[in-house]
């Protein structure tokens, strides 16, 4: 829970550029362009998902459980 609050707090005050720079700085020194691209794409995807949840576009837990049950039985 503490980590989630820290992420939310950072998300509220950091610009996209600052988040990208911080993310790249946290990669190992031997990171390559693919590693950087994957990290940025991951962060962008998570932020998009969080934004969609904030907008009420998420799928409810019960619906996900039903979908998984259907997928696993087929």
Rosetta silent file (secondary structure, phi, psi, omega in degrees, C-alpha in Angstrom):
SEQUENCE: XXXXXXXXXXXXXXXXXXXXXXXXXXXXXXXXXXXXXXXXXXXXXXXXXXXXXXXXXXXXXXXXXXXXXXXXXX
SCORE:     score description
SCORE:     0.000 S_00000001
   1 L     0.000  -39.434  178.778    0.000    0.000    0.000 S_00000001
   2 H   -62.522  -42.411  178.919    2.859    2.389    0.788 S_00000001
   3 H   -62.555  -40.204  179.503    4.421    1.757   -2.609 S_00000001
   4 H   -62.956  -43.846  179.326    1.083    2.474   -4.307 S_00000001
   5 H   -63.948  -37.512  178.707    0.743    5.778   -2.449 S_00000001
   6 H   -64.697  -43.519  178.366    4.310    6.709   -3.417 S_00000001
   7 H   -62.017  -45.825  179.905    3.564    5.967   -7.080 S_00000001
   8 H   -62.292  -40.654  179.915    0.335    7.974   -6.910 S_00000001
   9 H   -65.001  -46.023  178.216    2.145   10.851   -5.233 S_00000001
  10 H   -62.696  -39.572 -179.155    4.940   10.839   -7.813 S_00000001
  11 H   -61.735  -32.910 -176.352    2.386   10.589  -10.606 S_00000001
  12 H   -73.935  -28.642 -174.243    0.681   13.719   -9.320 S_00000001
  13 H  -115.232  -12.821 -178.904    3.704   16.004   -9.381 S_00000001
  14 L   -91.271  139.774  173.689    6.108   14.604  -12.001 S_00000001
  15 L   -76.306  165.895  178.011    5.869   15.562  -15.645 S_00000001
  16 H   -59.448  -43.081  179.201    5.937   12.827  -18.264 S_00000001
  17 H   -60.452  -43.901  178.917    9.466   13.857  -19.195 S_00000001
  18 H   -63.372  -40.484  178.512   10.595   13.656  -15.562 S_00000001
  19 H   -65.040  -40.243  178.781    9.043   10.196  -15.186 S_00000001
  20 H   -63.236  -45.717 -179.803   10.774    8.995  -18.361 S_00000001
  21 H   -62.303  -46.362  179.889   14.137   10.323  -17.211 S_00000001
  22 H   -61.340  -42.125 -179.933   13.757    8.804  -13.732 S_00000001
  23 H   -62.144  -44.747  179.469   12.727    5.477  -15.245 S_00000001
  24 H   -64.917  -40.632  179.346   15.731    5.422  -17.569 S_00000001
  25 H   -63.003  -28.335 -179.589   18.061    6.369  -14.718 S_00000001
  26 L   -81.456   -9.257  176.865   16.767    3.386  -12.727 S_00000001
  27 L   -73.325  156.967  176.385   17.706    0.934  -15.494 S_00000001
  28 L   -62.482  156.377 -178.468   21.016   -0.942  -15.217 S_00000001
  29 L   -61.044  -25.107 -178.676   24.047    0.740  -16.777 S_00000001
  30 L   -94.129   15.902  179.103   24.176   -1.888  -19.524 S_00000001
  31 L   -62.732  144.347  178.382   20.562   -1.256  -20.629 S_00000001
  32 L  -108.559 -178.272 -177.626   20.088   -1.020  -24.374 S_00000001
  33 H   -60.671  -36.649  178.651   17.605    0.867  -26.549 S_00000001
  34 H   -63.944  -40.901  178.215   15.145   -2.027  -26.432 S_00000001
  35 H   -61.045  -43.337 -179.993   15.209   -2.009  -22.618 S_00000001
  36 H   -64.180  -45.861 -179.235   14.501    1.723  -22.597 S_00000001
  37 H   -61.942  -43.566  179.380   11.700    1.378  -25.138 S_00000001
  38 H   -62.983  -42.057 -179.622   10.090   -1.485  -23.199 S_00000001
  39 H   -64.039  -45.223 -179.578   10.236    0.446  -19.921 S_00000001
  40 H   -64.819  -42.341  179.408    8.687    3.565  -21.445 S_00000001
  41 H   -63.237  -39.634  178.819    5.964    1.514  -23.182 S_00000001
  42 H   -62.533  -48.417 -179.791    5.189   -0.264  -19.900 S_00000001
  43 H   -62.198  -42.923  178.973    4.868    2.989  -17.968 S_00000001
  44 H   -61.123  -41.489  178.862    2.720    4.519  -20.705 S_00000001
  45 H   -64.483  -42.639  178.666    0.440    1.472  -20.638 S_00000001
  46 H   -64.213  -45.272  179.514    0.069    1.562  -16.865 S_00000001
  47 H   -62.295  -39.093  178.028   -0.684    5.297  -16.906 S_00000001
  48 H   -63.092  -44.623  178.511   -3.258    4.786  -19.648 S_00000001
  49 H   -61.892  -42.618  178.488   -4.911    2.027  -17.614 S_00000001
  50 H   -64.149  -40.924  178.184   -4.976    4.158  -14.474 S_00000001
  51 H   -62.292  -43.073  178.579   -6.471    7.060  -16.418 S_00000001
  52 H   -63.511  -39.458  176.509   -9.166    4.770  -17.828 S_00000001
  53 H   -63.116  -42.760  177.896   -9.980    3.489  -14.338 S_00000001
  54 H   -60.622  -30.079 -179.798  -10.246    7.067  -13.094 S_00000001
  55 L   -87.620    4.651  177.878  -12.713    7.706  -15.934 S_00000001
  56 L    77.755   20.082 -177.851  -14.831    4.714  -14.885 S_00000001
  57 L   -93.352    8.029 -177.285  -13.865    2.631  -17.916 S_00000001
  58 L   -75.865  167.063  177.101  -12.641   -0.335  -15.894 S_00000001
  59 L  -104.900  132.015 -176.957  -14.106   -3.822  -15.851 S_00000001
  60 L   -64.308  155.372 -177.999  -15.525   -5.011  -12.543 S_00000001
  61 H   -59.836  -43.356 -179.975  -13.905   -7.800  -10.548 S_00000001
  62 H   -62.106  -39.253  179.326  -16.938  -10.083  -10.868 S_00000001
  63 H   -64.470  -42.139  178.522  -16.930   -9.686  -14.647 S_00000001
  64 H   -62.700  -42.994  178.576  -13.241  -10.596  -14.809 S_00000001
  65 H   -60.860  -42.364  177.929  -13.854  -13.693  -12.667 S_00000001
  66 H   -63.215  -44.562  179.919  -16.658  -14.758  -15.006 S_00000001
  67 H   -61.982  -45.245  179.606  -14.495  -14.198  -18.090 S_00000001
  68 H   -62.944  -42.141  179.777  -11.589  -16.171  -16.629 S_00000001
  69 H   -60.499  -41.264  179.075  -13.880  -19.023  -15.621 S_00000001
  70 H   -66.372  -43.764 -179.121  -15.224  -19.149  -19.181 S_00000001
  71 H   -63.612  -39.615 -175.491  -11.742  -19.016  -20.732 S_00000001
  72 H   -75.466  -20.418  179.893  -10.404  -21.746  -18.477 S_00000001
  73 H   -93.178  -12.247  179.129  -13.264  -24.129  -19.220 S_00000001
  74 L   -97.446    0.000    0.000  -13.048  -23.771  -23.016 S_00000001
